[in-house]
Amino acid sequence: MNLQFFKKSKYTFYFLILFTVIALPAYYFLVKVDQKLPIYNPADINPKLVDNSLRMFTKNHTVGDFELINQNGKTITQKDYEDKIYVADFFFVTCKGICVPMSNNMLELQKRFKDDNDVMFLSHSVTPEMDSVPVLKAYARRKGIINGKWNVTTGSKKHIYELARKNYFAVLDEGDGGVQDFIHTENFVLIDKDKRIRGIYDGTKFENMQNIIADIELLKEEYK
């Protein structure tokens, strides 16, 4: 029996163990760190979604300051979303079309992140003249919306429509936020802790919720 062979094999075996324990995790860490979501600026987005005045901007786009009223009559501003990752959308309470799967899908996200203090949700009514605080409160109770986790909001129509068009790039059509103006969009928009757009998804499709969950987890890693 060749003992020398077994001695050599033993050292090879030890080397492979050492490589597995040290080198592979290090490689995985480096690859994982490299994985980052894109940062969307006006020039990166479908021009149909971007106001003409903003299409040439290639960097530094952030969601602007806002002032809205939530289901509890509380004023909601950027301060409430400071250092938070959040998903934003646009809806109205009486909608019987795309808003139904959208709200159900947002509820799935709320369920997944209900105990995660890094993640919140923000819905804007596109019919704020109808969606008063009492209407929103009844809607929130009916849906099971968690106060402090998910704000469903009303406010100035012009302000909300400007947020949709010039901040979140959530709608295709143009308008002035006037009486005859109306927007209806299925988009969920993922915003990071620096108020930047990191993802846009079709909120009517349940399968996209897994993509959002994965992207939120990736963002959380980025901020560690």
URRA-V446297 format. One record per residue. N is the residue number from 1. SS is DSSP state (h for helix, s for strand, l for the rest). PSI is psi in radians with two decimals (999 if undefined). BURIAL is # if it has 9 or more other C-alpha atoms within 8 Angstrom, else .. Layout:
# URRA-V446297
n->{N:N}
ss->{SS:SS}
psi->{PSI:PSI}
burial->{BURIAL:BURIAL}
This chain:
# URRA-V446297
n->{1:2:3:4:5:6:7:8:9:10:11:12:13:14:15:16:17:18:19:20:21:22:23:24:25:26:27:28:29:30:31:32:33:34:35:36:37:38:39:40:41:42:43:44:45:46:47:48:49:50:51:52:53:54:55:56:57:58:59:60:61:62:63:64:65:66:67:68:69:70:71:72:73:74:75:76:77:78:79:80:81:82:83:84:85:86:87:88:89:90:91:92:93:94:95:96:97:98:99:100:101:102:103:104:105:106:107:108:109:110:111:112:113:114:115:116:117:118:119:120:121:122:123:124:125:126:127:128:129:130:131:132:133:134:135:136:137:138:139:140:141:142:143:144:145:146:147:148:149:150:151:152:153:154:155:156:157:158:159:160:161:162:163:164:165:166:167:168:169:170:171:172:173:174:175:176:177:178:179:180:181:182:183:184:185:186:187:188:189:190:191:192:193:194:195:196:197:198:199:200:201:202:203:204:205:206:207:208:209:210:211:212:213:214:215:216:217:218:219:220:221:222:223:224}
ss->{l:l:h:h:h:h:h:h:h:h:h:h:h:h:h:h:h:h:h:h:h:h:h:h:h:h:h:h:h:h:h:h:h:h:l:l:l:l:l:s:l:h:h:h:l:l:h:h:h:l:l:h:h:h:l:l:l:l:l:l:l:l:l:l:l:l:s:s:s:l:l:l:l:l:s:s:s:h:h:h:h:l:l:l:s:s:s:s:s:s:s:l:l:l:l:l:l:h:h:h:h:h:h:h:h:h:h:h:h:h:h:h:h:l:l:l:l:l:s:s:s:s:s:s:s:l:l:l:l:l:l:l:h:h:h:h:h:h:h:h:h:h:h:l:l:l:l:l:l:s:s:s:s:s:l:l:h:h:h:h:h:h:h:h:h:h:h:l:l:l:l:l:l:l:l:l:l:l:l:l:l:l:l:l:l:l:s:s:s:s:s:l:l:l:l:l:s:s:s:s:s:s:l:l:l:l:h:h:h:h:h:h:h:h:h:h:h:h:h:h:h:h:l:l}
psi->{2.35:1.71:-0.53:-0.65:-0.76:-0.60:-0.79:-0.72:-0.64:-0.78:-0.65:-0.72:-0.79:-0.71:-0.77:-0.68:-0.81:-0.72:-0.75:-0.73:-0.64:-0.94:-0.80:-0.80:-0.64:-0.74:-0.77:-0.74:-0.77:-0.70:-0.75:-0.73:-0.59:-0.39:1.96:2.56:2.62:2.72:2.07:2.21:2.89:-0.70:-0.27:-0.18:2.64:2.09:-0.46:-0.38:-0.11:2.31:2.49:-0.62:-0.19:-0.15:-0.43:-0.17:2.22:-0.07:2.89:0.37:2.30:2.75:2.23:3.03:2.54:2.78:1.93:2.94:2.23:-3.04:-0.28:0.16:0.20:2.45:2.22:2.22:-3.09:-0.49:-0.62:-0.32:0.25:2.30:0.55:2.60:2.34:2.78:2.22:2.57:3.10:2.34:3.12:2.60:-0.70:0.02:2.26:0.07:-1.98:-0.39:-0.45:-0.99:-0.54:-0.82:-0.66:-0.70:-0.65:-0.61:-0.63:-0.72:-0.72:-0.75:-0.74:-0.63:0.36:-0.49:0.20:1.89:-0.18:-0.27:2.32:3.10:2.61:2.03:2.38:2.22:2.33:-0.02:1.08:-0.42:-0.42:-0.59:1.35:3.04:-0.84:-0.67:-0.78:-0.65:-0.77:-0.70:-0.79:-0.73:-0.75:-0.66:-0.37:0.58:2.32:2.11:2.39:-0.27:-0.73:2.03:2.14:2.20:2.72:-3.11:-2.75:2.24:-0.79:-0.71:-0.83:-0.73:-0.56:-0.67:-0.79:-0.74:-0.66:-0.11:-0.89:-0.25:0.90:-0.20:2.71:-0.59:2.79:2.79:3.13:0.11:0.28:-3.01:-0.71:-0.13:2.46:2.29:2.62:1.90:2.52:0.00:2.35:2.35:2.17:2.16:2.38:-3.08:-0.23:0.27:0.40:2.59:2.20:-0.11:2.57:2.26:2.69:1.89:-0.08:-0.25:2.06:-0.63:-0.42:-0.32:-0.60:-0.61:-0.74:-0.77:-0.81:-0.70:-0.64:-0.74:-0.66:-0.72:-0.71:-0.66:-0.68:-0.55:-0.01:999}
burial->{.:.:.:.:.:.:.:.:.:.:.:.:.:.:.:.:.:#:#:#:.:.:#:#:#:.:.:.:.:.:.:.:.:.:.:.:#:.:.:#:#:#:#:.:#:.:#:.:#:#:#:.:.:#:#:.:#:#:.:.:#:#:#:.:.:#:#:#:#:#:#:.:.:.:.:#:#:#:.:.:#:.:.:#:#:#:#:#:#:#:#:#:#:.:#:.:.:#:#:#:#:#:.:.:#:#:#:#:#:#:.:.:.:.:.:.:.:.:#:#:#:#:#:#:#:#:.:#:.:.:#:#:#:.:#:#:#:.:#:#:.:.:.:.:#:.:.:.:#:#:#:#:#:#:#:.:#:#:#:#:#:#:#:#:#:#:#:#:#:#:#:.:.:.:.:.:#:.:.:.:.:.:.:.:.:#:#:#:#:#:#:#:#:.:.:#:#:#:#:#:#:#:#:#:#:#:.:#:#:.:.:#:#:.:#:#:.:#:#:#:.:.:.:.}
